[in-house]
Amino acid sequence: MHARIQDGKGRFIKGVLLAWIPFLLFLVPALANAFRGISSQKATGLGAVAGGLAEGFVVFGFAAVLISEVAAIVLLVRTLSTEHLGQSVLSVVSIFCSGLMLAILATFIWLAGVQH
């Protein structure tokens, strides 16, 4: 029983790290960069925001975001339980953030395809 609890705790920690590291390393700086570009160039619209997002994705990498977010979702879904309510709430929030990152990645790829 003790080994099972430790295994679940390890999956939880790895899942949370995989869910939040790309979010913090990509999304926060990329959006800040996009809004700085909008204000300095007095530009508005999707093109101005897409430039900042493109720079963020190039720096961190499409594959790294995709792999880490999918792995985070798999690990976090396996740690959901009714016994640990706080852990489950954090897991659900992290799964939501991972899904948001995957949606942003899919939207960016779709927009890049439409542009070409």
C-alpha positions as CSV (number, residue, x, y, z in Angstrom):
1,M,0.0,0.0,0.0
2,H,2.8,2.4,0.9
3,A,4.6,1.8,-2.5
4,R,1.3,2.5,-4.3
5,I,0.9,5.8,-2.5
6,Q,4.4,6.9,-3.3
7,D,3.9,5.9,-7.0
8,G,0.8,8.0,-7.2
9,K,2.5,10.9,-5.5
10,G,5.4,10.7,-8.0
11,R,3.0,10.7,-10.9
12,F,1.2,13.7,-9.4
13,I,4.4,15.7,-9.0
14,K,5.7,14.8,-12.5
15,G,2.3,15.6,-14.0
16,V,2.1,19.0,-12.3
17,L,5.6,19.9,-13.4
18,L,5.0,18.8,-17.0
19,A,1.7,20.8,-17.1
20,W,3.0,24.1,-15.6
21,I,6.6,24.4,-16.9
22,P,5.6,24.9,-20.6
23,F,2.8,27.2,-19.4
24,L,5.1,29.4,-17.4
25,L,8.1,29.2,-19.8
26,F,6.1,29.8,-23.0
27,L,2.7,31.4,-22.5
28,V,3.5,34.1,-19.9
29,P,6.7,35.5,-21.7
30,A,5.1,35.1,-25.2
31,L,2.0,37.1,-24.3
32,A,4.1,39.7,-22.5
33,N,6.3,40.0,-25.7
34,A,3.2,40.2,-27.9
35,F,1.6,43.0,-25.9
36,R,4.9,44.9,-25.8
37,G,5.1,44.6,-29.6
38,I,1.5,45.8,-29.9
39,S,2.2,48.9,-27.7
40,S,5.5,49.8,-29.3
41,Q,4.3,49.4,-32.9
42,K,0.8,50.7,-32.3
43,A,-0.4,47.6,-34.0
44,T,-3.5,45.7,-33.3
45,G,-5.0,42.5,-34.6
46,L,-4.1,38.8,-34.9
47,G,-0.9,39.4,-36.7
48,A,0.7,41.4,-33.9
49,V,-0.2,38.7,-31.3
50,A,0.8,35.9,-33.6
51,G,4.3,37.3,-33.9
52,G,4.9,37.1,-30.2
53,L,3.4,33.7,-30.0
54,A,5.5,32.5,-32.9
55,E,8.6,33.6,-31.1
56,G,7.7,31.8,-28.0
57,F,6.9,28.6,-29.8
58,V,10.2,28.7,-31.7
59,V,12.2,29.2,-28.6
60,F,10.6,26.4,-26.6
61,G,9.7,24.1,-29.5
62,F,6.5,22.6,-30.8
63,A,7.4,19.1,-29.9
64,A,8.5,19.8,-26.4
65,V,5.1,21.5,-25.7
66,L,3.1,18.8,-27.3
67,I,4.9,15.9,-25.6
68,S,5.1,17.5,-22.1
69,E,1.4,18.5,-22.1
70,V,0.1,15.1,-23.3
71,A,2.3,13.4,-20.7
72,A,1.1,15.7,-18.0
73,I,-2.5,15.0,-18.8
74,V,-1.9,11.2,-18.8
75,L,-0.1,11.4,-15.4
76,L,-2.6,13.7,-13.8
77,V,-5.7,11.8,-14.9
78,R,-4.1,8.7,-13.3
79,T,-3.8,10.6,-9.9
80,L,-7.4,11.7,-9.6
81,S,-9.0,10.3,-6.5
82,T,-11.7,11.1,-4.0
83,E,-9.4,10.5,-1.1
84,H,-7.1,13.5,-1.8
85,L,-9.4,16.4,-2.7
86,G,-6.8,19.1,-2.8
87,Q,-4.5,17.1,-5.0
88,S,-7.5,16.3,-7.3
89,V,-8.4,19.9,-7.6
90,L,-4.8,20.9,-8.5
91,S,-4.8,18.0,-11.0
92,V,-8.0,19.2,-12.7
93,V,-6.7,22.8,-12.9
94,S,-3.4,21.5,-14.3
95,I,-5.2,19.3,-16.8
96,F,-7.2,22.4,-17.9
97,C,-4.0,24.4,-18.4
98,S,-2.5,21.6,-20.4
99,G,-5.6,21.4,-22.5
100,L,-5.4,25.2,-23.0
101,M,-1.8,24.9,-24.1
102,L,-2.7,22.2,-26.6
103,A,-5.6,24.3,-27.9
104,I,-3.2,27.3,-28.4
105,L,-0.7,25.0,-30.2
106,A,-3.4,23.6,-32.5
107,T,-4.7,27.1,-33.2
108,F,-1.3,28.4,-34.0
109,I,-0.6,25.5,-36.3
110,W,-4.0,26.0,-38.0
111,L,-3.3,29.7,-38.4
112,A,0.1,29.0,-39.8
113,G,-1.4,26.7,-42.4
114,V,-4.1,29.2,-43.3
115,Q,-1.4,31.9,-43.9
116,H,0.5,29.8,-46.4
